Amino acid sequence: MTYSKVNLELVTRQELGWRIYQAIERTGLPREEIAARLNVSLRTINYWQSGIKLPGLPKTVELAKLLNVSLDSLLLD
């Protein structure tokens, strides 16, 4: 079995924050509800949106499912 090399370009912190912000806006869910469902603070959601802090991969997967977006749409350029 052979594997081809894949070159993936990941987005910047600020771009990921912007994409999280946009996805949250599209859902119409209150940030407080998103925070509660993900078991994080509202401050954490705000940090993610601003790119100050980023969610780890498990939380990013949960967030994508909750917001009904693909991981690719959040993480890849």
C-alpha positions in Angstrom: 0.0 0.0 0.0 1.4 3.4 -0.9 0.4 6.8 0.4 0.6 10.0 -1.5 1.9 13.1 0.3 -0.7 15.6 1.1 0.1 19.2 1.6 -2.4 20.8 3.9 -2.4 24.5 4.6 -3.8 25.3 8.0 -5.4 28.7 8.8 -3.9 31.2 11.2 -5.2 31.7 14.7 -7.1 34.9 13.7 -8.6 33.1 10.7 -9.8 30.2 12.8 -11.3 32.6 15.3 -13.1 34.4 12.5 -14.4 31.1 11.1 -15.6 30.1 14.6 -17.3 33.5 15.0 -19.0 33.2 11.6 -20.2 29.6 12.2 -21.7 30.7 15.6 -23.4 33.6 14.0 -25.0 31.4 11.3 -26.4 29.0 13.9 -28.2 31.7 15.8 -27.5 29.8 19.0 -26.6 31.9 22.0 -23.0 31.8 23.0 -24.0 30.8 26.5 -25.8 27.8 25.2 -22.8 26.8 23.1 -20.5 27.2 26.1 -22.8 25.1 28.2 -23.1 22.3 25.6 -19.3 22.2 25.2 -18.7 22.4 29.0 -16.6 25.5 28.7 -17.0 29.1 29.9 -18.4 31.9 27.9 -15.0 33.6 28.2 -13.4 30.6 26.5 -15.9 30.9 23.6 -14.9 34.6 23.3 -11.2 33.7 23.4 -11.7 31.2 20.6 -13.5 33.7 18.5 -10.8 36.3 18.9 -7.9 33.8 18.3 -6.5 34.6 21.8 -6.8 30.9 22.6 -7.8 28.0 20.4 -9.8 24.9 21.2 -7.9 21.6 21.2 -8.8 19.0 18.6 -11.4 17.2 20.7 -13.3 20.5 21.4 -12.9 21.6 17.8 -14.6 18.3 16.7 -17.4 18.9 19.2 -17.7 22.5 18.1 -17.9 21.6 14.4 -20.6 19.0 15.2 -22.6 21.4 17.3 -22.4 24.2 14.7 -23.0 21.8 11.8 -19.9 22.6 9.9 -17.0 20.4 8.7 -13.6 20.4 10.3 -12.1 21.3 6.9 -14.2 24.5 6.8 -12.8 25.5 10.1 -9.2 24.4 9.9 -8.0 24.3 6.3 -7.2 27.2 4.1 
